[in-house]
């Protein structure tokens, strides 16, 4: 038998300054409509974010973040979708879980808000995706220095996992994201993706969020490069990662990723027939 198909996490950015869509879904109605489209295209989880964490982005308050996403979270949960909320703030995580979210996707792994792990531990339904980064969006590019990027990132994630467990988060509620694009250059990103076994060896399901990120731009003709033009490279990468044992793939173009995963799955069936 082949590996299980990774879950597809469709991205809904309720922000004015997303690198990938330029604020197309800032209005709640537009964001909810986009979520419906992603579900129809095959998304297993909808990941809703109200604060950009791209390199150089400025923080917004937790209240402003919730004002952007609160209605979107509640209405997507009412659709019956599994909802994830991409946040650095413990207060936003608690509000989102109360509004029907299942997953909290914290790209800082708890470093941005020391209360995050306790907030997750307080909600038995919560599932926590613990990401790796260093610094803040304003400083992370300057902190992309490692003696051994694979070993260093794995150790730093393990330290944050220990802190989450100490705070009371059960093992079976934890997921890991090695943080492609966060405090990492292109070479770091490719090395991490090529050595995912170091992260699956931590003993937790692994999510990868590489969609449309800048390190894929070398694979797109220069004159055509832009975030959405990286979707083909994202889909190909998704198919390859499906064979590496990832639990979920966080992507913008759900339809293309679904097709890529179906191709990988059918090849696997043929190999094991």
LUMDRENLO-782967 format. One record per residue (C-alpha): residue number from 0; residue in three letters; z, y, x. Coordinates in Angstrom, 3 decimals, decimal comma. Example, Ala and Ser with C-alpha at 12.3 -4.5 7.8 and 13.67 -1.06 7.14 Angstrom:
<pts>
 mido lumlo        w        v        u
    0   ALA    7,800   -4,500   12,300
    1   SER    7,140   -1,060   13,670
</pts>
This chain:
<pts>
 mido lumlo        w        v        u
    0   UNK    0,000    0,000    0,000
    1   UNK   -0,691    3,553    1,161
    2   UNK    1,747    6,439    1,174
    3   UNK    2,621    8,159   -2,105
    4   UNK    0,497   11,218   -2,872
    5   UNK    2,282   14,418   -1,878
    6   UNK    3,305   16,687   -4,711
    7   UNK    1,288   19,885   -5,081
    8   UNK    3,306   23,082   -5,276
    9   UNK    1,235   25,938   -6,704
   10   UNK    2,085   29,455   -5,539
   11   UNK    2,713   32,381   -7,883
   12   UNK    3,395   35,602   -5,965
   13   UNK    4,970   38,208   -8,251
   14   UNK    4,760   40,859   -5,543
   15   UNK    2,678   43,957   -4,836
   16   UNK    2,066   43,072   -1,190
   17   UNK    1,310   39,378   -0,848
   18   UNK   -0,989   38,632    2,088
   19   UNK   -2,877   36,077   -0,002
   20   UNK   -3,690   37,848   -3,253
   21   UNK   -2,866   41,537   -2,816
   22   UNK   -0,557   41,793   -5,819
   23   UNK   -2,897   40,339   -8,481
   24   UNK    0,029   38,694  -10,276
   25   UNK    2,683   41,412  -10,153
   26   UNK    2,638   41,835  -13,945
   27   UNK    4,639   39,095  -15,676
   28   UNK    1,811   38,240  -18,106
   29   UNK   -0,642   37,823  -15,227
   30   UNK    1,813   35,672  -13,283
   31   UNK    2,520   33,409  -16,277
   32   UNK   -1,192   33,050  -17,006
   33   UNK   -1,798   32,131  -13,372
   34   UNK    0,993   29,553  -13,532
   35   UNK   -0,656   27,993  -16,588
   36   UNK   -3,940   27,797  -14,664
   37   UNK   -2,224   26,124  -11,707
   38   UNK   -0,584   23,561  -13,979
   39   UNK   -3,927   22,827  -15,621
   40   UNK   -5,471   22,413  -12,160
   41   UNK   -2,901   19,773  -11,222
   42   UNK    0,178   21,518   -9,817
   43   UNK    3,311   19,368   -9,938
   44   UNK    5,634   22,287   -9,156
   45   UNK    5,213   26,048   -9,631
   46   UNK    6,722   28,119   -6,806
   47   UNK    7,529   31,668   -7,937
   48   UNK    8,322   34,409   -5,451
   49   UNK    9,319   38,026   -5,962
   50   UNK    9,610   39,141   -2,328
   51   UNK    6,966   38,907    0,361
   52   UNK    8,148   37,189    3,548
   53   UNK    4,933   37,671    5,496
   54   UNK    5,414   38,974    9,056
   55   UNK    6,227   42,691    8,948
   56   UNK    7,225   42,764    5,269
   57   UNK   10,216   44,889    4,233
   58   UNK   13,078   43,418    2,226
   59   UNK   13,620   44,290   -1,431
   60   UNK   16,922   44,159   -3,292
   61   UNK   17,949   41,028   -5,176
   62   UNK   17,965   43,033   -8,416
   63   UNK   14,382   44,205   -7,889
   64   UNK   13,339   40,673   -6,980
   65   UNK   14,862   39,304  -10,185
   66   UNK   13,329   42,073  -12,286
   67   UNK    9,935   40,893  -11,049
   68   UNK   10,424   37,166  -11,558
   69   UNK   13,073   36,613  -14,236
   70   UNK   10,717   36,436  -17,209
   71   UNK    8,190   34,400  -15,219
   72   UNK   10,797   31,812  -14,227
   73   UNK   12,096   31,420  -17,792
   74   UNK    8,642   31,145  -19,372
   75   UNK    7,327   28,705  -16,773
   76   UNK   10,403   26,524  -17,251
   77   UNK    9,791   26,664  -21,018
   78   UNK    6,295   25,293  -20,391
   79   UNK    7,927   22,142  -19,079
   80   UNK    6,813   22,739  -15,502
   81   UNK    9,032   21,951  -12,552
   82   UNK    9,868   25,428  -11,267
   83   UNK   10,711   26,439   -7,723
   84   UNK   11,849   29,922   -6,762
   85   UNK   11,021   31,259   -3,317
   86   UNK   13,995   33,449   -2,432
   87   UNK   16,304   34,431    0,397
   88   UNK   19,059   35,634   -1,940
   89   UNK   21,923   33,511   -3,234
   90   UNK   22,290   35,654   -6,356
   91   UNK   18,607   35,191   -7,195
   92   UNK   18,937   31,453   -6,619
   93   UNK   21,857   31,258   -9,063
   94   UNK   20,007   33,291  -11,709
   95   UNK   16,868   31,191  -11,277
   96   UNK   18,730   27,909  -11,643
   97   UNK   20,446   29,211  -14,778
   98   UNK   17,013   30,199  -16,161
   99   UNK   15,604   26,690  -15,732
  100   UNK   14,392   26,458  -12,127
  101   UNK   14,913   23,157  -10,332
  102   UNK   14,076   23,991   -6,711
  103   UNK   15,179   26,857   -4,490
  104   UNK   12,725   27,409   -1,667
  105   UNK   14,592   29,353    1,027
  106   UNK   12,327   29,941    4,014
  107   UNK   15,323   31,143    6,043
  108   UNK   17,311   27,954    5,516
  109   UNK   20,379   29,988    4,614
  110   UNK   20,237   32,404    7,548
  111   UNK   19,234   35,388    5,398
  112   UNK   22,182   35,044    3,014
  113   UNK   25,320   33,190    4,135
  114   UNK   26,235   32,575    0,466
  115   UNK   23,078   30,561   -0,215
  116   UNK   24,404   27,093    0,592
  117   UNK   27,475   27,591   -1,603
  118   UNK   25,263   28,801   -4,464
  119   UNK   23,191   25,621   -4,233
  120   UNK   26,284   23,423   -4,015
  121   UNK   27,637   25,016   -7,201
  122   UNK   24,686   23,786   -9,288
  123   UNK   24,400   19,985   -9,542
  124   UNK   20,766   20,212  -10,731
  125   UNK   19,630   22,274   -7,766
  126   UNK   17,151   20,983   -5,220
  127   UNK   17,144   23,005   -1,990
  128   UNK   14,133   23,349    0,303
  129   UNK   15,581   24,448    3,630
  130   UNK   13,040   26,255    5,777
  131   UNK   13,002   27,230    9,445
  132   UNK   12,640   30,768   10,665
  133   UNK   14,145   33,184   13,140
  134   UNK   15,059   36,831   12,667
  135   UNK   13,534   38,663    9,709
  136   UNK    9,952   39,318    8,592
  137   UNK   10,054   42,512   10,683
  138   UNK   11,271   40,750   13,859
  139   UNK   10,100   37,132   13,628
  140   UNK    6,892   37,640   15,624
  141   UNK    8,967   38,756   18,610
  142   UNK   11,121   35,624   18,397
  143   UNK    8,297   33,068   18,642
  144   UNK    9,437   31,804   22,045
  145   UNK   10,468   28,180   22,557
  146   UNK   11,105   25,902   25,520
  147   UNK    9,940   22,981   23,342
  148   UNK    8,823   24,113   19,901
  149   UNK    9,125   20,656   18,338
  150   UNK   12,569   19,905   19,708
  151   UNK   13,893   23,434   19,271
  152   UNK   12,771   23,748   15,644
  153   UNK   14,058   20,260   14,782
  154   UNK   17,464   21,073   16,294
  155   UNK   17,697   24,419   14,502
  156   UNK   16,830   22,790   11,178
  157   UNK   19,400   20,053   11,819
  158   UNK   22,064   22,720   12,419
  159   UNK   21,241   24,391    9,080
  160   UNK   21,238   21,036    7,311
  161   UNK   24,714   20,367    8,692
  162   UNK   25,875   23,738    7,370
  163   UNK   24,408   23,020    3,931
  164   UNK   26,092   19,610    3,752
  165   UNK   29,395   21,132    4,931
  166   UNK   29,088   23,685    2,106
  167   UNK   28,851   20,828   -0,368
  168   UNK   25,110   20,320   -0,899
  169   UNK   24,512   16,557   -1,377
  170   UNK   22,002   14,866    0,908
  171   UNK   19,805   13,860   -2,011
  172   UNK   19,346   17,516   -3,015
  173   UNK   17,975   18,600    0,372
  174   UNK   14,357   19,005    1,499
  175   UNK   12,989   20,343    4,783
  176   UNK   10,241   22,836    5,652
  177   UNK    9,537   23,308    9,396
  178   UNK    8,382   26,852    8,673
  179   UNK    4,712   27,009    9,637
  180   UNK    3,906   30,675   10,291
  181   UNK    7,517   31,863   10,501
  182   UNK    8,465   32,924   14,051
  183   UNK    5,638   30,748   15,345
  184   UNK    2,230   31,435   16,832
  185   UNK   -0,930   29,439   16,144
  186   UNK   -0,304   26,925   18,924
  187   UNK    3,254   26,351   17,674
  188   UNK    1,967   25,748   14,145
  189   UNK   -0,584   23,160   15,241
  190   UNK    1,969   21,350   17,402
  191   UNK    4,437   21,155   14,522
  192   UNK    1,770   19,798   12,169
  193   UNK    0,693   17,256   14,772
  194   UNK    4,267   16,010   15,226
  195   UNK    5,628   15,868   11,695
  196   UNK    7,339   12,583   12,514
  197   UNK   10,022   14,606   14,311
  198   UNK   10,827   16,328   11,028
  199   UNK   10,543   13,325    8,711
  200   UNK   12,926   11,617   11,173
  201   UNK   15,623   14,076   10,083
  202   UNK   15,891   11,903    6,984
  203   UNK   14,849   14,389    4,299
  204   UNK   11,587   14,873    2,380
  205   UNK    9,316   17,360    4,160
  206   UNK    7,333   20,166    2,545
  207   UNK    4,544   22,021    4,355
  208   UNK    3,419   25,531    3,461
  209   UNK    0,349   26,227    5,591
  210   UNK   -1,927   27,560    2,852
  211   UNK   -4,150   30,498    3,823
  212   UNK   -2,028   31,338    6,859
  213   UNK   -3,475   33,287    9,729
  214   UNK   -3,549   30,409   12,207
  215   UNK   -6,355   28,898   10,084
  216   UNK   -8,568   31,956   10,584
  217   UNK  -10,183   30,498   13,732
  218   UNK  -11,762   27,877   11,469
  219   UNK  -13,532   30,463    9,316
  220   UNK  -16,585   32,516   10,430
  221   UNK  -15,199   35,860   11,597
  222   UNK  -17,316   37,946    9,261
  223   UNK  -16,074   35,940    6,276
  224   UNK  -12,411   35,603    7,205
  225   UNK   -9,882   36,504    4,549
  226   UNK   -6,973   34,676    2,942
  227   UNK   -8,992   32,948    0,200
  228   UNK  -11,730   31,977    2,675
  229   UNK   -9,131   29,760    4,371
  230   UNK   -8,833   27,507    1,299
  231   UNK  -11,323   24,936    2,599
  232   UNK   -9,391   24,580    5,860
  233   UNK   -6,181   24,332    3,823
  234   UNK   -7,609   21,550    1,652
  235   UNK   -8,829   19,535    4,655
  236   UNK   -5,449   19,954    6,326
  237   UNK   -3,746   18,848    3,112
  238   UNK   -5,748   15,609    3,055
  239   UNK   -4,799   14,880    6,666
  240   UNK   -1,130   15,676    6,070
  241   UNK   -1,081   13,268    3,127
  242   UNK   -1,283   10,480    5,706
  243   UNK    1,693   11,903    7,630
  244   UNK    4,281   11,265    4,958
  245   UNK    4,838   14,772    3,631
  246   UNK    6,631   15,079    0,310
  247   UNK    4,903   18,248   -0,935
  248   UNK    2,227   20,786   -0,038
  249   UNK    2,672   24,430   -1,023
  250   UNK   -0,800   25,845   -1,710
  251   UNK   -2,699   28,640   -3,420
  252   UNK   -5,830   26,697   -4,415
  253   UNK   -4,382   23,790   -6,371
  254   UNK   -7,742   22,452   -7,595
  255   UNK   -9,182   22,106   -4,091
  256   UNK   -6,007   20,486   -2,811
  257   UNK   -5,970   18,019   -5,720
  258   UNK   -9,522   16,927   -4,876
  259   UNK   -8,694   16,638   -1,163
  260   UNK   -5,667   14,471   -1,914
  261   UNK   -7,678   12,301   -4,290
  262   UNK  -10,258   11,696   -1,538
  263   UNK   -7,474   10,726    0,888
  264   UNK   -5,878    8,464   -1,717
  265   UNK   -9,126    6,644   -2,496
  266   UNK   -9,802    6,073    1,188
  267   UNK   -6,310    4,625    1,449
  268   UNK   -6,921    2,280   -1,457
  269   UNK  -10,134    1,080    0,159
  270   UNK   -8,368    0,463    3,435
  271   UNK   -5,655   -1,612    1,779
  272   UNK   -7,814   -3,421   -0,799
</pts>
